[in-house]
Amino acid sequence: MLQKLFCFLAVLAICLTNGCSTEGETIKVSSGSIDADEVLTLNPNADIFQYDGVIYKTNIEWVEELTLTKNEQVG
């Protein structure tokens, strides 16, 4: 009886460790900078601006409600 219990627990442990392993799965995450062409390719209607080589995309309510002035330099 004890031997059967031990065998059952050993098989259960092997199944759990093999079933929960991430071997064979590849997850690639990158946080490199994106240029304006890429942003507009992904979303042609994107509201973006570029400052100091960085692309900023707006979609925030309070930003959309601001009154902006043309020909005024930021920074």
HTML snippet that shows the backbone in 3Dmol.js (N, CA, C, O; Angstrom):
<script src="https://3Dmol.org/build/3Dmol-min.js"></script>
<div id="view" style="width:600px;height:400px;position:relative"></div>
<script>
const pdb = `
ATOM      1  N   MET A   1       0.825  -1.189   0.000  1.00  0.00           N
ATOM      2  CA  MET A   1       0.000   0.000   0.000  1.00  0.00           C
ATOM      3  C   MET A   1       0.872   1.259   0.000  1.00  0.00           C
ATOM      4  O   MET A   1       0.605   2.189  -0.761  1.00  0.00           O
ATOM      5  N   LEU A   2       1.892   1.301   0.827  1.00  0.00           N
ATOM      6  CA  LEU A   2       2.787   2.444   0.918  1.00  0.00           C
ATOM      7  C   LEU A   2       3.571   2.617  -0.378  1.00  0.00           C
ATOM      8  O   LEU A   2       3.846   3.739  -0.803  1.00  0.00           O
ATOM      9  N   GLN A   3       3.927   1.496  -1.000  1.00  0.00           N
ATOM     10  CA  GLN A   3       4.676   1.540  -2.252  1.00  0.00           C
ATOM     11  C   GLN A   3       3.801   2.111  -3.380  1.00  0.00           C
ATOM     12  O   GLN A   3       4.296   2.872  -4.212  1.00  0.00           O
ATOM     13  N   LYS A   4       2.524   1.759  -3.418  1.00  0.00           N
ATOM     14  CA  LYS A   4       1.621   2.282  -4.433  1.00  0.00           C
ATOM     15  C   LYS A   4       1.426   3.786  -4.252  1.00  0.00           C
ATOM     16  O   LYS A   4       1.382   4.527  -5.234  1.00  0.00           O
ATOM     17  N   LEU A   5       1.310   4.239  -3.004  1.00  0.00           N
ATOM     18  CA  LEU A   5       1.167   5.662  -2.712  1.00  0.00           C
ATOM     19  C   LEU A   5       2.408   6.431  -3.150  1.00  0.00           C
ATOM     20  O   LEU A   5       2.297   7.509  -3.733  1.00  0.00           O
ATOM     21  N   PHE A   6       3.583   5.885  -2.874  1.00  0.00           N
ATOM     22  CA  PHE A   6       4.834   6.516  -3.266  1.00  0.00           C
ATOM     23  C   PHE A   6       4.922   6.610  -4.793  1.00  0.00           C
ATOM     24  O   PHE A   6       5.308   7.653  -5.321  1.00  0.00           O
ATOM     25  N   CYS A   7       4.575   5.550  -5.498  1.00  0.00           N
ATOM     26  CA  CYS A   7       4.617   5.552  -6.964  1.00  0.00           C
ATOM     27  C   CYS A   7       3.634   6.577  -7.531  1.00  0.00           C
ATOM     28  O   CYS A   7       3.957   7.297  -8.475  1.00  0.00           O
ATOM     29  N   PHE A   8       2.449   6.639  -6.958  1.00  0.00           N
ATOM     30  CA  PHE A   8       1.444   7.607  -7.410  1.00  0.00           C
ATOM     31  C   PHE A   8       1.935   9.035  -7.224  1.00  0.00           C
ATOM     32  O   PHE A   8       1.794   9.861  -8.126  1.00  0.00           O
ATOM     33  N   LEU A   9       2.513   9.334  -6.060  1.00  0.00           N
ATOM     34  CA  LEU A   9       3.013  10.687  -5.797  1.00  0.00           C
ATOM     35  C   LEU A   9       4.192  11.028  -6.701  1.00  0.00           C
ATOM     36  O   LEU A   9       4.324  12.171  -7.138  1.00  0.00           O
ATOM     37  N   ALA A  10       5.052  10.047  -6.987  1.00  0.00           N
ATOM     38  CA  ALA A  10       6.191  10.282  -7.878  1.00  0.00           C
ATOM     39  C   ALA A  10       5.707  10.599  -9.295  1.00  0.00           C
ATOM     40  O   ALA A  10       6.210  11.524  -9.932  1.00  0.00           O
ATOM     41  N   VAL A  11       4.738   9.836  -9.783  1.00  0.00           N
ATOM     42  CA  VAL A  11       4.196  10.077 -11.129  1.00  0.00           C
ATOM     43  C   VAL A  11       3.500  11.435 -11.175  1.00  0.00           C
ATOM     44  O   VAL A  11       3.647  12.173 -12.149  1.00  0.00           O
ATOM     45  N   LEU A  12       2.758  11.765 -10.148  1.00  0.00           N
ATOM     46  CA  LEU A  12       2.073  13.048 -10.072  1.00  0.00           C
ATOM     47  C   LEU A  12       3.075  14.205 -10.089  1.00  0.00           C
ATOM     48  O   LEU A  12       2.864  15.198 -10.785  1.00  0.00           O
ATOM     49  N   ALA A  13       4.151  14.082  -9.335  1.00  0.00           N
ATOM     50  CA  ALA A  13       5.171  15.125  -9.283  1.00  0.00           C
ATOM     51  C   ALA A  13       5.838  15.302 -10.648  1.00  0.00           C
ATOM     52  O   ALA A  13       6.089  16.429 -11.075  1.00  0.00           O
ATOM     53  N   ILE A  14       6.122  14.200 -11.329  1.00  0.00           N
ATOM     54  CA  ILE A  14       6.747  14.278 -12.655  1.00  0.00           C
ATOM     55  C   ILE A  14       5.805  14.952 -13.649  1.00  0.00           C
ATOM     56  O   ILE A  14       6.232  15.797 -14.436  1.00  0.00           O
ATOM     57  N   CYS A  15       4.542  14.585 -13.615  1.00  0.00           N
ATOM     58  CA  CYS A  15       3.568  15.186 -14.531  1.00  0.00           C
ATOM     59  C   CYS A  15       3.412  16.683 -14.284  1.00  0.00           C
ATOM     60  O   CYS A  15       3.329  17.464 -15.231  1.00  0.00           O
ATOM     61  N   LEU A  16       3.373  17.078 -13.034  1.00  0.00           N
ATOM     62  CA  LEU A  16       3.220  18.492 -12.709  1.00  0.00           C
ATOM     63  C   LEU A  16       4.430  19.303 -13.130  1.00  0.00           C
ATOM     64  O   LEU A  16       4.283  20.399 -13.671  1.00  0.00           O
ATOM     65  N   THR A  17       5.621  18.781 -12.889  1.00  0.00           N
ATOM     66  CA  THR A  17       6.822  19.541 -13.253  1.00  0.00           C
ATOM     67  C   THR A  17       6.983  19.614 -14.766  1.00  0.00           C
ATOM     68  O   THR A  17       7.444  20.635 -15.277  1.00  0.00           O
ATOM     69  N   ASN A  18       6.626  18.590 -15.482  1.00  0.00           N
ATOM     70  CA  ASN A  18       6.727  18.638 -16.943  1.00  0.00           C
ATOM     71  C   ASN A  18       5.628  19.507 -17.537  1.00  0.00           C
ATOM     72  O   ASN A  18       5.866  20.225 -18.508  1.00  0.00           O
ATOM     73  N   GLY A  19       4.460  19.454 -16.982  1.00  0.00           N
ATOM     74  CA  GLY A  19       3.346  20.239 -17.498  1.00  0.00           C
ATOM     75  C   GLY A  19       3.489  21.720 -17.230  1.00  0.00           C
ATOM     76  O   GLY A  19       2.941  22.531 -17.977  1.00  0.00           O
ATOM     77  N   CYS A  20       4.196  22.095 -16.202  1.00  0.00           N
ATOM     78  CA  CYS A  20       4.343  23.500 -15.839  1.00  0.00           C
ATOM     79  C   CYS A  20       5.652  24.112 -16.322  1.00  0.00           C
ATOM     80  O   CYS A  20       5.917  25.283 -16.049  1.00  0.00           O
ATOM     81  N   SER A  21       6.461  23.359 -17.021  1.00  0.00           N
ATOM     82  CA  SER A  21       7.727  23.911 -17.488  1.00  0.00           C
ATOM     83  C   SER A  21       7.496  24.781 -18.713  1.00  0.00           C
ATOM     84  O   SER A  21       6.516  24.597 -19.435  1.00  0.00           O
ATOM     85  N   THR A  22       8.399  25.728 -18.948  1.00  0.00           N
ATOM     86  CA  THR A  22       8.287  26.614 -20.104  1.00  0.00           C
ATOM     87  C   THR A  22       9.284  26.219 -21.192  1.00  0.00           C
ATOM     88  O   THR A  22       9.520  26.993 -22.120  1.00  0.00           O
ATOM     89  N   GLU A  23       9.851  25.066 -21.094  1.00  0.00           N
ATOM     90  CA  GLU A  23      10.815  24.621 -22.091  1.00  0.00           C
ATOM     91  C   GLU A  23      10.111  24.490 -23.439  1.00  0.00           C
ATOM     92  O   GLU A  23       9.017  23.933 -23.534  1.00  0.00           O
ATOM     93  N   GLY A  24      10.750  25.006 -24.461  1.00  0.00           N
ATOM     94  CA  GLY A  24      10.163  24.951 -25.784  1.00  0.00           C
ATOM     95  C   GLY A  24       9.390  26.197 -26.146  1.00  0.00           C
ATOM     96  O   GLY A  24       9.175  26.460 -27.329  1.00  0.00           O
ATOM     97  N   GLU A  25       8.969  26.965 -25.174  1.00  0.00           N
ATOM     98  CA  GLU A  25       8.259  28.205 -25.435  1.00  0.00           C
ATOM     99  C   GLU A  25       9.266  29.345 -25.461  1.00  0.00           C
ATOM    100  O   GLU A  25      10.143  29.428 -24.601  1.00  0.00           O
ATOM    101  N   THR A  26       9.138  30.211 -26.437  1.00  0.00           N
ATOM    102  CA  THR A  26      10.026  31.352 -26.543  1.00  0.00           C
ATOM    103  C   THR A  26       9.201  32.627 -26.454  1.00  0.00           C
ATOM    104  O   THR A  26       8.247  32.824 -27.207  1.00  0.00           O
ATOM    105  N   ILE A  27       9.582  33.474 -25.532  1.00  0.00           N
ATOM    106  CA  ILE A  27       8.912  34.755 -25.368  1.00  0.00           C
ATOM    107  C   ILE A  27       9.953  35.832 -25.590  1.00  0.00           C
ATOM    108  O   ILE A  27      10.968  35.877 -24.894  1.00  0.00           O
ATOM    109  N   LYS A  28       9.703  36.703 -26.564  1.00  0.00           N
ATOM    110  CA  LYS A  28      10.637  37.769 -26.871  1.00  0.00           C
ATOM    111  C   LYS A  28       9.980  39.103 -26.561  1.00  0.00           C
ATOM    112  O   LYS A  28       8.903  39.412 -27.072  1.00  0.00           O
ATOM    113  N   VAL A  29      10.637  39.888 -25.721  1.00  0.00           N
ATOM    114  CA  VAL A  29      10.133  41.198 -25.342  1.00  0.00           C
ATOM    115  C   VAL A  29      11.207  42.217 -25.682  1.00  0.00           C
ATOM    116  O   VAL A  29      12.371  42.055 -25.316  1.00  0.00           O
ATOM    117  N   SER A  30      10.807  43.258 -26.377  1.00  0.00           N
ATOM    118  CA  SER A  30      11.769  44.307 -26.689  1.00  0.00           C
ATOM    119  C   SER A  30      11.160  45.654 -26.332  1.00  0.00           C
ATOM    120  O   SER A  30       9.953  45.863 -26.456  1.00  0.00           O
ATOM    121  N   SER A  31      11.997  46.537 -25.897  1.00  0.00           N
ATOM    122  CA  SER A  31      11.517  47.864 -25.536  1.00  0.00           C
ATOM    123  C   SER A  31      12.329  48.926 -26.263  1.00  0.00           C
ATOM    124  O   SER A  31      12.555  50.017 -25.740  1.00  0.00           O
ATOM    125  N   GLY A  32      12.763  48.596 -27.468  1.00  0.00           N
ATOM    126  CA  GLY A  32      13.517  49.550 -28.266  1.00  0.00           C
ATOM    127  C   GLY A  32      12.629  50.686 -28.722  1.00  0.00           C
ATOM    128  O   GLY A  32      11.404  50.619 -28.624  1.00  0.00           O
ATOM    129  N   SER A  33      13.264  51.730 -29.221  1.00  0.00           N
ATOM    130  CA  SER A  33      12.473  52.873 -29.661  1.00  0.00           C
ATOM    131  C   SER A  33      11.828  52.591 -31.006  1.00  0.00           C
ATOM    132  O   SER A  33      12.349  51.821 -31.813  1.00  0.00           O
ATOM    133  N   ILE A  34      10.714  53.213 -31.230  1.00  0.00           N
ATOM    134  CA  ILE A  34       9.947  53.035 -32.443  1.00  0.00           C
ATOM    135  C   ILE A  34       9.938  54.385 -33.169  1.00  0.00           C
ATOM    136  O   ILE A  34       9.871  55.434 -32.529  1.00  0.00           O
ATOM    137  N   ASP A  35      10.004  54.356 -34.494  1.00  0.00           N
ATOM    138  CA  ASP A  35       9.992  55.625 -35.211  1.00  0.00           C
ATOM    139  C   ASP A  35       8.580  55.957 -35.690  1.00  0.00           C
ATOM    140  O   ASP A  35       7.664  55.141 -35.592  1.00  0.00           O
ATOM    141  N   ALA A  36       8.429  57.168 -36.208  1.00  0.00           N
ATOM    142  CA  ALA A  36       7.100  57.650 -36.600  1.00  0.00           C
ATOM    143  C   ALA A  36       6.489  56.789 -37.694  1.00  0.00           C
ATOM    144  O   ALA A  36       5.279  56.559 -37.695  1.00  0.00           O
ATOM    145  N   ASP A  37       7.309  56.308 -38.627  1.00  0.00           N
ATOM    146  CA  ASP A  37       6.781  55.460 -39.702  1.00  0.00           C
ATOM    147  C   ASP A  37       6.149  54.185 -39.151  1.00  0.00           C
ATOM    148  O   ASP A  37       5.093  53.758 -39.616  1.00  0.00           O
ATOM    149  N   GLU A  38       6.799  53.581 -38.159  1.00  0.00           N
ATOM    150  CA  GLU A  38       6.254  52.355 -37.561  1.00  0.00           C
ATOM    151  C   GLU A  38       4.941  52.627 -36.841  1.00  0.00           C
ATOM    152  O   GLU A  38       3.992  51.853 -36.964  1.00  0.00           O
ATOM    153  N   VAL A  39       4.883  53.723 -36.091  1.00  0.00           N
ATOM    154  CA  VAL A  39       3.662  54.065 -35.363  1.00  0.00           C
ATOM    155  C   VAL A  39       2.516  54.286 -36.339  1.00  0.00           C
ATOM    156  O   VAL A  39       1.405  53.803 -36.124  1.00  0.00           O
ATOM    157  N   LEU A  40       2.794  55.025 -37.420  1.00  0.00           N
ATOM    158  CA  LEU A  40       1.741  55.327 -38.380  1.00  0.00           C
ATOM    159  C   LEU A  40       1.381  54.123 -39.234  1.00  0.00           C
ATOM    160  O   LEU A  40       0.269  54.050 -39.757  1.00  0.00           O
ATOM    161  N   THR A  41       2.301  53.178 -39.386  1.00  0.00           N
ATOM    162  CA  THR A  41       1.973  51.932 -40.075  1.00  0.00           C
ATOM    163  C   THR A  41       1.005  51.112 -39.230  1.00  0.00           C
ATOM    164  O   THR A  41       0.066  50.514 -39.756  1.00  0.00           O
ATOM    165  N   LEU A  42       1.238  51.085 -37.912  1.00  0.00           N
ATOM    166  CA  LEU A  42       0.357  50.345 -37.010  1.00  0.00           C
ATOM    167  C   LEU A  42      -0.999  51.030 -36.858  1.00  0.00           C
ATOM    168  O   LEU A  42      -2.027  50.361 -36.749  1.00  0.00           O
ATOM    169  N   ASN A  43      -1.001  52.356 -36.852  1.00  0.00           N
ATOM    170  CA  ASN A  43      -2.244  53.107 -36.688  1.00  0.00           C
ATOM    171  C   ASN A  43      -2.156  54.389 -37.514  1.00  0.00           C
ATOM    172  O   ASN A  43      -1.613  55.389 -37.042  1.00  0.00           O
ATOM    173  N   PRO A  44      -2.685  54.373 -38.747  1.00  0.00           N
ATOM    174  CA  PRO A  44      -2.588  55.548 -39.625  1.00  0.00           C
ATOM    175  C   PRO A  44      -3.247  56.803 -39.048  1.00  0.00           C
ATOM    176  O   PRO A  44      -2.916  57.910 -39.472  1.00  0.00           O
ATOM    177  N   ASN A  45      -4.165  56.661 -38.100  1.00  0.00           N
ATOM    178  CA  ASN A  45      -4.842  57.807 -37.503  1.00  0.00           C
ATOM    179  C   ASN A  45      -4.237  58.214 -36.165  1.00  0.00           C
ATOM    180  O   ASN A  45      -4.850  58.980 -35.421  1.00  0.00           O
ATOM    181  N   ALA A  46      -3.057  57.718 -35.849  1.00  0.00           N
ATOM    182  CA  ALA A  46      -2.439  57.998 -34.548  1.00  0.00           C
ATOM    183  C   ALA A  46      -2.120  59.486 -34.417  1.00  0.00           C
ATOM    184  O   ALA A  46      -1.682  60.125 -35.373  1.00  0.00           O
ATOM    185  N   ASP A  47      -2.346  60.021 -33.231  1.00  0.00           N
ATOM    186  CA  ASP A  47      -2.020  61.406 -32.912  1.00  0.00           C
ATOM    187  C   ASP A  47      -0.682  61.382 -32.182  1.00  0.00           C
ATOM    188  O   ASP A  47      -0.619  61.067 -30.994  1.00  0.00           O
ATOM    189  N   ILE A  48       0.386  61.717 -32.905  1.00  0.00           N
ATOM    190  CA  ILE A  48       1.735  61.601 -32.336  1.00  0.00           C
ATOM    191  C   ILE A  48       2.500  62.904 -32.495  1.00  0.00           C
ATOM    192  O   ILE A  48       2.159  63.748 -33.324  1.00  0.00           O
ATOM    193  N   PHE A  49       3.539  63.051 -31.683  1.00  0.00           N
ATOM    194  CA  PHE A  49       4.519  64.110 -31.915  1.00  0.00           C
ATOM    195  C   PHE A  49       5.878  63.562 -31.516  1.00  0.00           C
ATOM    196  O   PHE A  49       5.984  62.619 -30.732  1.00  0.00           O
ATOM    197  N   GLN A  50       6.909  64.172 -32.070  1.00  0.00           N
ATOM    198  CA  GLN A  50       8.275  63.717 -31.816  1.00  0.00           C
ATOM    199  C   GLN A  50       9.033  64.842 -31.142  1.00  0.00           C
ATOM    200  O   GLN A  50       9.017  65.984 -31.600  1.00  0.00           O
ATOM    201  N   TYR A  51       9.698  64.503 -30.044  1.00  0.00           N
ATOM    202  CA  TYR A  51      10.511  65.458 -29.303  1.00  0.00           C
ATOM    203  C   TYR A  51      11.798  64.787 -28.897  1.00  0.00           C
ATOM    204  O   TYR A  51      11.782  63.760 -28.219  1.00  0.00           O
ATOM    205  N   ASP A  52      12.889  65.347 -29.296  1.00  0.00           N
ATOM    206  CA  ASP A  52      14.215  64.849 -28.924  1.00  0.00           C
ATOM    207  C   ASP A  52      14.413  63.394 -29.358  1.00  0.00           C
ATOM    208  O   ASP A  52      15.038  62.606 -28.649  1.00  0.00           O
ATOM    209  N   GLY A  53      13.872  63.047 -30.532  1.00  0.00           N
ATOM    210  CA  GLY A  53      14.039  61.700 -31.073  1.00  0.00           C
ATOM    211  C   GLY A  53      13.103  60.659 -30.495  1.00  0.00           C
ATOM    212  O   GLY A  53      13.195  59.483 -30.847  1.00  0.00           O
ATOM    213  N   VAL A  54      12.202  61.069 -29.611  1.00  0.00           N
ATOM    214  CA  VAL A  54      11.265  60.133 -28.990  1.00  0.00           C
ATOM    215  C   VAL A  54       9.868  60.420 -29.528  1.00  0.00           C
ATOM    216  O   VAL A  54       9.456  61.576 -29.621  1.00  0.00           O
ATOM    217  N   ILE A  55       9.138  59.356 -29.884  1.00  0.00           N
ATOM    218  CA  ILE A  55       7.774  59.495 -30.381  1.00  0.00           C
ATOM    219  C   ILE A  55       6.808  59.399 -29.207  1.00  0.00           C
ATOM    220  O   ILE A  55       6.873  58.462 -28.412  1.00  0.00           O
ATOM    221  N   TYR A  56       5.925  60.363 -29.108  1.00  0.00           N
ATOM    222  CA  TYR A  56       4.892  60.360 -28.071  1.00  0.00           C
ATOM    223  C   TYR A  56       3.538  60.250 -28.749  1.00  0.00           C
ATOM    224  O   TYR A  56       3.258  60.960 -29.715  1.00  0.00           O
ATOM    225  N   LYS A  57       2.707  59.363 -28.243  1.00  0.00           N
ATOM    226  CA  LYS A  57       1.381  59.153 -28.798  1.00  0.00           C
ATOM    227  C   LYS A  57       0.352  59.569 -27.751  1.00  0.00           C
ATOM    228  O   LYS A  57       0.419  59.151 -26.595  1.00  0.00           O
ATOM    229  N   THR A  58      -0.592  60.391 -28.170  1.00  0.00           N
ATOM    230  CA  THR A  58      -1.616  60.834 -27.230  1.00  0.00           C
ATOM    231  C   THR A  58      -2.879  60.032 -27.432  1.00  0.00           C
ATOM    232  O   THR A  58      -3.182  59.598 -28.543  1.00  0.00           O
ATOM    233  N   ASN A  59      -3.580  59.845 -26.406  1.00  0.00           N
ATOM    234  CA  ASN A  59      -4.897  59.226 -26.400  1.00  0.00           C
ATOM    235  C   ASN A  59      -5.444  59.361 -24.987  1.00  0.00           C
ATOM    236  O   ASN A  59      -6.109  58.473 -24.453  1.00  0.00           O
ATOM    237  N   ILE A  60      -5.129  60.518 -24.409  1.00  0.00           N
ATOM    238  CA  ILE A  60      -5.504  60.796 -23.032  1.00  0.00           C
ATOM    239  C   ILE A  60      -6.491  61.954 -23.050  1.00  0.00           C
ATOM    240  O   ILE A  60      -6.221  62.981 -23.672  1.00  0.00           O
ATOM    241  N   GLU A  61      -7.621  61.809 -22.383  1.00  0.00           N
ATOM    242  CA  GLU A  61      -8.686  62.808 -22.445  1.00  0.00           C
ATOM    243  C   GLU A  61      -8.228  64.214 -22.115  1.00  0.00           C
ATOM    244  O   GLU A  61      -8.524  65.148 -22.860  1.00  0.00           O
ATOM    245  N   TRP A  62      -7.506  64.386 -21.005  1.00  0.00           N
ATOM    246  CA  TRP A  62      -7.141  65.739 -20.604  1.00  0.00           C
ATOM    247  C   TRP A  62      -6.156  66.355 -21.578  1.00  0.00           C
ATOM    248  O   TRP A  62      -6.109  67.579 -21.707  1.00  0.00           O
ATOM    249  N   VAL A  63      -5.367  65.543 -22.266  1.00  0.00           N
ATOM    250  CA  VAL A  63      -4.449  66.074 -23.277  1.00  0.00           C
ATOM    251  C   VAL A  63      -5.243  66.532 -24.494  1.00  0.00           C
ATOM    252  O   VAL A  63      -4.952  67.576 -25.078  1.00  0.00           O
ATOM    253  N   GLU A  64      -6.238  65.751 -24.870  1.00  0.00           N
ATOM    254  CA  GLU A  64      -7.052  66.092 -26.025  1.00  0.00           C
ATOM    255  C   GLU A  64      -7.838  67.391 -25.801  1.00  0.00           C
ATOM    256  O   GLU A  64      -8.170  68.077 -26.768  1.00  0.00           O
ATOM    257  N   GLU A  65      -8.140  67.738 -24.548  1.00  0.00           N
ATOM    258  CA  GLU A  65      -8.927  68.924 -24.237  1.00  0.00           C
ATOM    259  C   GLU A  65      -8.092  70.201 -24.167  1.00  0.00           C
ATOM    260  O   GLU A  65      -8.650  71.294 -24.072  1.00  0.00           O
ATOM    261  N   LEU A  66      -6.752  70.082 -24.214  1.00  0.00           N
ATOM    262  CA  LEU A  66      -5.885  71.259 -24.128  1.00  0.00           C
ATOM    263  C   LEU A  66      -5.982  72.101 -25.392  1.00  0.00           C
ATOM    264  O   LEU A  66      -6.218  71.582 -26.483  1.00  0.00           O
ATOM    265  N   THR A  67      -5.798  73.408 -25.230  1.00  0.00           N
ATOM    266  CA  THR A  67      -5.725  74.310 -26.369  1.00  0.00           C
ATOM    267  C   THR A  67      -4.261  74.463 -26.739  1.00  0.00           C
ATOM    268  O   THR A  67      -3.439  74.867 -25.917  1.00  0.00           O
ATOM    269  N   LEU A  68      -3.945  74.136 -27.981  1.00  0.00           N
ATOM    270  CA  LEU A  68      -2.551  74.178 -28.426  1.00  0.00           C
ATOM    271  C   LEU A  68      -2.332  75.384 -29.328  1.00  0.00           C
ATOM    272  O   LEU A  68      -3.248  75.856 -30.001  1.00  0.00           O
ATOM    273  N   THR A  69      -1.077  75.877 -29.324  1.00  0.00           N
ATOM    274  CA  THR A  69      -0.713  77.022 -30.150  1.00  0.00           C
ATOM    275  C   THR A  69       0.283  76.574 -31.209  1.00  0.00           C
ATOM    276  O   THR A  69       1.301  75.959 -30.891  1.00  0.00           O
ATOM    277  N   LYS A  70      -0.010  76.879 -32.455  1.00  0.00           N
ATOM    278  CA  LYS A  70       0.900  76.524 -33.545  1.00  0.00           C
ATOM    279  C   LYS A  70       2.155  77.384 -33.498  1.00  0.00           C
ATOM    280  O   LYS A  70       2.148  78.504 -32.987  1.00  0.00           O
ATOM    281  N   ASN A  71       3.236  76.828 -34.048  1.00  0.00           N
ATOM    282  CA  ASN A  71       4.516  77.531 -34.208  1.00  0.00           C
ATOM    283  C   ASN A  71       5.149  77.902 -32.881  1.00  0.00           C
ATOM    284  O   ASN A  71       5.955  78.832 -32.833  1.00  0.00           O
ATOM    285  N   GLU A  72       4.819  77.222 -31.824  1.00  0.00           N
ATOM    286  CA  GLU A  72       5.446  77.475 -30.534  1.00  0.00           C
ATOM    287  C   GLU A  72       6.294  76.249 -30.204  1.00  0.00           C
ATOM    288  O   GLU A  72       5.789  75.127 -30.187  1.00  0.00           O
ATOM    289  N   GLN A  73       7.579  76.464 -29.944  1.00  0.00           N
ATOM    290  CA  GLN A  73       8.504  75.355 -29.728  1.00  0.00           C
ATOM    291  C   GLN A  73       8.414  74.847 -28.296  1.00  0.00           C
ATOM    292  O   GLN A  73       8.324  75.623 -27.344  1.00  0.00           O
ATOM    293  N   VAL A  74       8.441  73.512 -28.169  1.00  0.00           N
ATOM    294  CA  VAL A  74       8.407  72.892 -26.862  1.00  0.00           C
ATOM    295  C   VAL A  74       9.837  72.719 -26.382  1.00  0.00           C
ATOM    296  O   VAL A  74      10.714  72.352 -27.164  1.00  0.00           O
ATOM    297  N   GLY A  75      10.084  72.981 -25.094  1.00  0.00           N
ATOM    298  CA  GLY A  75      11.398  72.732 -24.533  1.00  0.00           C
ATOM    299  C   GLY A  75      12.213  73.899 -24.515  1.00  0.00           C
ATOM    300  O   GLY A  75      13.358  73.845 -24.067  1.00  0.00           O
TER     301      GLY A  75
END
`;
const viewer = $3Dmol.createViewer("view");
viewer.addModel(pdb, "pdb");
viewer.setStyle({}, {cartoon: {color: "spectrum"}});
viewer.zoomTo();
viewer.render();
</script>
